[in-house]
Amino acid sequence: MPFLLMLLLIFFFFPYLILPFLIFFIIGSLFLLPYVLIFNSFYNVITIPWQIIKIAADKRVRKNHSLEHATVNVLEERYGRNLRIGGLAYSNGFTLSGPDLPPPYEILDAAREGLLRMRRGEISLALHPRCGTSIAAANFLFSLAFVIVLIFYKHFSLLNILVAFLFANILAKPFGIMLQKFFTTHPDVEDVEILDIYGQGLGFPFEFFLNPNRTYFIKTADIKRGFRLFL
């Protein structure tokens, strides 16, 4: 903090020093960029598959992930447009957040409709094109392509980046949908029940009006052998 304050004071009293500092910063960033990109690519190639495997190993998370997608799909059907909504699935439910979230009673109603429709066979509701899995797939494909090109050509260049970028963009959408279908969602939700919705933040009813990035948690339970197992 003292260093930043001193730097601001220097620029305030000697503004002509800003230009050489910016030039030095830009040159330094360009010099480090290849190393940052290489490190990030190797990191993604290792960590993203591990994250997908962790989700795939937990069937409860996958089912709640399906319900999360179904809820968003139903809401977007009702509003007739893409909504700025994000979500996370857990073993005992899922969260939804974002500036386009409707009131909680609409979310709960959409979640229950999504669950009912999936039970009736609309398993396509379990998939969503803007899921984080698809984003992770794009990052993984770009990183994998970049690492492969780097290994074969043994040098860093803009051509390497362009090839990796084009490869990732061509395959990202179908690859992301495939990962969702077989690894991060599970459309069989016959043994899942939606319990209630809870606000995270200011609390009802003021949260809806005062917090545009509010978050709601939709709690679920497993239904086994005629009784509920609350999670």
C-alpha angles and dihedrals in degrees: 000000000000089000092054091047091051090048091052091049091051092051090046094054096032107033092165088072091067095079098055090043091054091047090051091047094049093047091048092049092050090050093051096041097085092051093047091049093048093048092046092049094052089045093053093047089057104036104038095060089048091053091050091049091052091054093044091054094058110067093185091058090048092052092049088047087056091050090049090055092044091053093051092045092052092048092050090049090053095047094039096227144068112282126212095240130138130188147186128207126219135177092262101038142309141269130228124196140165143100094275096057113129123219116301095253089058091049092050091048091049091049092052092046090050091050092049093048092048090051088053092055107272093129091157087079087072091071129070127183094218096050119136087242089067091050090050089048091054091049091048094049092048092049093045093048091047093050092048093049090046092052094049098042095033095212140078119247142150088252090061091053092047093050092049092046094051092046092051094047094050095050103027099089099047091039092050092050090049091052090049093048098048106024118020104034135046117198096197100097099153091119096047126094128188111229110180147316126252132193120231112206129022097004133233136344098006096048093074093057102036105037115057091180094049121156129218127195117211108202121212136187136203117244111213129172095341099313138080124256104202114215 
